[in-house]
């Protein structure tokens, strides 16, 4: 605010559109008017120009709401454009009269031989451009193309305004801004702690690592304007403000990165352990078989035998039976030792920690405001832009300090 500025509640104000928009509209109308007279090919009617016009018309309503909320009496800009058009119509009659007088002088110079017949059309064109910069189509052009004309229209007559709000910029654009640093997010740090093999790399791409940064998936609204007192030309207030999508998204934006984990050394570990289990199983079965053979020998030697002959024959039978039992006992003890040794001979892979690799997908943004694909998503983006436009204009215009009492500061 200008120091000492007094802006009374109820002061009238008219909006001056951004110069680039007004200029585009004027150029298009001039081209259309020239085309209608057959002096130029039809305009291409770039659809983006029309969309820009309609887009600003929506935003202009938010400005008007903000001005009314602060305490201004907002006036329709079209009334001032019509006023300028009337002024230009009256001045055009003067220009036409001046042109006719100058043209008569030019014709006299042609008759007197001061200019040639070839020079005459060029001189006439130069004269016309000098007296009518619009090329004779001024009545069709949007009148308020710069701030001086707005102030001119607001100063006198039946339709007047105390202030002009000059809008230098008001737009909503996709805004990547400063990339999001994933390693600073608590959610990401928790996942990294649980998965030591998962890394963050600088390259933002799908693969086996998380990207270090992500572009901010939202939009930004920017509003720059100043309030000019018509009577004095003083700039009583000037403001600039920008907000991002997060300012109007009640539920925020959710970014999902899907990660699939799989072991990198699993095949080697599982293979070694499977081979170990097979050896243990085979050694165990050999031990069981040896024990069964030993039991059978025990039962066999416990059975009485009959023989005929001298004592040497009996001694030979007993010696053979004893030898077979001892052989079975020896085989069993050997199998037990082998079984124990096999158990103890664990593979080194059994003590190795699992290591993992990861498949990381592209981030999924919800809502994906910047890339609407369906009609519903386009509608949601339009509603989002409206919310941004409403907030950025309302918040900035609320910084204008109004006074209810004349002379109060």
PyMOL commands that set and color helices and strands:
alter all, ss='L'
color gray80, all
select helices_A, chain A and resi 19-36+47-70+77-111+117-131+138-140+147-155+182-184+186-194+245-247+266-302+311-344+348-351+369-371+375-397
alter helices_A, ss='H'
color red, helices_A
select strands_A, chain A and resi 12-16+73-75+163-174+180-181+200-201+210-211+213-214+219-229+235-244+254-256+259-263+356-360+364-366
alter strands_A, ss='S'
color yellow, strands_A
deselect
rebuild
show_as cartoon
